[in-house]
Amino acid sequence: MRTLIKDIIIILFAVVATALVFKPTIVKQHSMEPTLHENNYLFVNKLAYVAKSHPDYKDIIVFKSDDGTGEKMYIKRVIGVENDVITITSGKVYRNGEQLKEPYILENFTVGKINRYVVPEDEVFVMGDNRSISIDSRNSIIGSIKEDDIVGKAFFRLYPFNEMDVL
């Protein structure tokens, strides 16, 4: 009996610890295609930025933002971090004066025009991989994302099973 109770406590501890660290998430839109597709089932590491203070370029993050209709969860790719200068012109994205190589985007063109936007301290500039339909930092309603609003880093796609992989 004592072994059974011990096993139950260990299992409960493991379940609670997992729930505190990992957040399951389902992709609801098409803004991250071709990397992620609608109904992909992902795991998000909620502690990814606790030991390390800032997200890295190309990280896929989940964050909360109020788009004017209430707070929603979004999933986008980090393009710029604090103090970076972002410029979008002629369909190309530049960070600190250098054009980004973005093999992950759906089309080889980024809609919009931004002239020398400086990412504020403790914020990140994010965009979807499907730039023509993504609502992201290019939109003044969303803007750059405060690091405090980041839920975590998407790190593993579980479903569909034939696409299971580390992101």
VENGIKA-V597676 format. One record per residue. N is the residue number from 1. PHI is phi in radians with two decimals (999 if undefined). OMEGA is omega in whole degrees, -180 to 180 (999 if undefined). D_FIRST is the distance of its C-alpha to the first C-alpha in whole Angstrom. Layout:
BEGIN
n = {N & N}
phi = {PHI & PHI}
omega = {OMEGA & OMEGA}
d_first = {D_FIRST & D_FIRST}
END
This chain:
BEGIN
n = {1 & 2 & 3 & 4 & 5 & 6 & 7 & 8 & 9 & 10 & 11 & 12 & 13 & 14 & 15 & 16 & 17 & 18 & 19 & 20 & 21 & 22 & 23 & 24 & 25 & 26 & 27 & 28 & 29 & 30 & 31 & 32 & 33 & 34 & 35 & 36 & 37 & 38 & 39 & 40 & 41 & 42 & 43 & 44 & 45 & 46 & 47 & 48 & 49 & 50 & 51 & 52 & 53 & 54 & 55 & 56 & 57 & 58 & 59 & 60 & 61 & 62 & 63 & 64 & 65 & 66 & 67 & 68 & 69 & 70 & 71 & 72 & 73 & 74 & 75 & 76 & 77 & 78 & 79 & 80 & 81 & 82 & 83 & 84 & 85 & 86 & 87 & 88 & 89 & 90 & 91 & 92 & 93 & 94 & 95 & 96 & 97 & 98 & 99 & 100 & 101 & 102 & 103 & 104 & 105 & 106 & 107 & 108 & 109 & 110 & 111 & 112 & 113 & 114 & 115 & 116 & 117 & 118 & 119 & 120 & 121 & 122 & 123 & 124 & 125 & 126 & 127 & 128 & 129 & 130 & 131 & 132 & 133 & 134 & 135 & 136 & 137 & 138 & 139 & 140 & 141 & 142 & 143 & 144 & 145 & 146 & 147 & 148 & 149 & 150 & 151 & 152 & 153 & 154 & 155 & 156 & 157 & 158 & 159 & 160 & 161 & 162 & 163 & 164 & 165 & 166 & 167}
phi = {999 & -1.07 & -1.14 & -1.11 & -1.11 & -1.06 & -1.10 & -1.10 & -1.12 & -1.11 & -1.11 & -1.08 & -1.06 & -1.10 & -1.14 & -1.14 & -1.06 & -1.10 & -1.12 & -1.31 & -1.72 & -1.95 & -2.07 & -1.25 & -2.46 & -1.95 & -1.25 & -1.86 & -2.25 & -1.89 & -1.25 & -1.88 & -1.22 & -1.59 & -1.19 & -2.17 & -2.13 & -0.94 & 1.31 & -1.14 & -1.85 & -2.07 & -1.94 & -1.97 & -1.51 & -1.29 & -1.83 & -1.01 & -1.95 & -1.40 & -1.33 & -2.02 & -1.29 & -2.35 & -1.15 & -1.76 & -0.99 & 1.32 & -1.03 & -1.74 & -2.04 & -1.92 & -2.51 & -1.85 & -2.68 & -1.73 & -1.62 & 1.74 & -1.97 & 2.12 & -1.30 & -2.30 & -1.74 & -2.21 & -2.26 & -2.57 & -1.80 & -1.30 & -1.86 & -2.48 & -2.05 & -0.85 & 1.27 & -1.22 & -1.89 & -1.82 & -2.30 & -2.15 & -2.64 & 0.91 & 1.39 & -2.01 & -1.90 & -2.14 & -2.12 & 0.94 & 1.49 & -1.87 & -1.18 & -1.37 & -1.64 & -2.21 & -1.20 & -1.48 & -1.40 & -1.19 & -2.04 & -1.53 & -2.70 & -1.96 & -1.23 & 1.92 & -2.44 & -2.33 & -1.98 & 0.96 & -1.41 & -1.64 & -1.21 & -1.11 & -1.02 & 1.07 & -2.33 & -2.28 & -1.81 & -2.18 & -2.53 & -1.38 & -1.37 & -1.74 & -1.06 & -1.23 & -2.12 & -1.32 & -1.69 & -2.62 & -1.11 & -1.21 & -1.60 & -1.11 & -1.20 & -1.56 & 1.09 & -1.25 & -1.83 & -1.17 & -1.04 & -1.16 & -1.57 & -1.39 & -1.38 & 2.94 & -1.84 & -1.21 & -2.27 & -2.61 & -1.72 & -1.62 & -2.35 & -1.25 & -1.03 & -1.27 & -1.97 & -1.02 & -2.95 & -1.46 & -1.53}
omega = {-179 & 178 & 179 & 178 & 178 & 179 & 179 & 179 & 179 & 179 & 179 & 178 & 180 & 179 & -180 & 179 & 178 & 180 & 179 & -175 & -174 & 177 & 175 & -176 & 176 & 178 & -175 & -175 & -178 & -172 & 180 & 176 & 12 & -177 & -180 & -179 & 177 & 180 & 169 & 179 & -174 & 168 & -180 & 177 & -178 & -179 & -174 & -176 & 178 & -180 & -180 & -168 & -173 & 173 & 178 & 173 & 177 & 175 & 173 & -174 & 171 & -179 & 177 & 179 & 177 & -178 & -179 & 178 & -178 & -178 & 179 & 175 & 179 & 174 & -176 & -180 & 178 & 179 & -179 & 177 & -174 & 179 & 173 & 177 & -177 & 175 & 173 & -180 & 179 & 177 & -178 & 179 & 179 & 174 & -180 & 176 & -180 & 178 & 180 & 169 & -173 & -179 & -177 & -176 & -177 & 180 & -178 & -178 & 178 & -180 & 174 & 179 & 176 & -178 & 173 & 175 & 178 & -180 & -179 & 178 & 179 & 176 & 176 & 177 & -175 & 174 & 173 & 179 & 176 & -167 & -175 & -179 & -174 & 171 & -171 & -175 & 175 & -179 & -177 & 178 & 179 & 179 & 177 & -172 & 175 & -179 & 177 & 180 & 179 & 178 & 179 & -179 & 174 & -175 & -177 & 174 & 179 & -174 & 5 & -173 & -180 & 176 & -178 & 178 & 175 & -179 & 999}
d_first = {0 & 4 & 5 & 5 & 6 & 9 & 10 & 11 & 13 & 14 & 15 & 17 & 18 & 20 & 21 & 23 & 24 & 26 & 27 & 29 & 31 & 31 & 33 & 34 & 37 & 40 & 43 & 46 & 49 & 51 & 52 & 50 & 52 & 52 & 49 & 47 & 47 & 46 & 43 & 42 & 38 & 38 & 35 & 37 & 36 & 36 & 36 & 39 & 41 & 39 & 40 & 43 & 45 & 47 & 47 & 49 & 52 & 50 & 47 & 46 & 44 & 43 & 45 & 45 & 49 & 51 & 54 & 56 & 54 & 50 & 48 & 47 & 45 & 47 & 46 & 49 & 50 & 51 & 55 & 56 & 54 & 56 & 59 & 60 & 63 & 62 & 65 & 66 & 69 & 70 & 67 & 66 & 63 & 64 & 62 & 64 & 67 & 65 & 65 & 61 & 60 & 58 & 57 & 54 & 56 & 57 & 61 & 63 & 64 & 63 & 64 & 66 & 67 & 66 & 68 & 67 & 64 & 62 & 58 & 58 & 56 & 52 & 52 & 52 & 55 & 53 & 54 & 53 & 54 & 56 & 58 & 61 & 58 & 56 & 56 & 55 & 56 & 60 & 60 & 60 & 58 & 55 & 57 & 55 & 51 & 50 & 47 & 45 & 45 & 44 & 40 & 40 & 41 & 40 & 39 & 38 & 39 & 36 & 38 & 40 & 38 & 42 & 42 & 39 & 40 & 40 & 43}
END
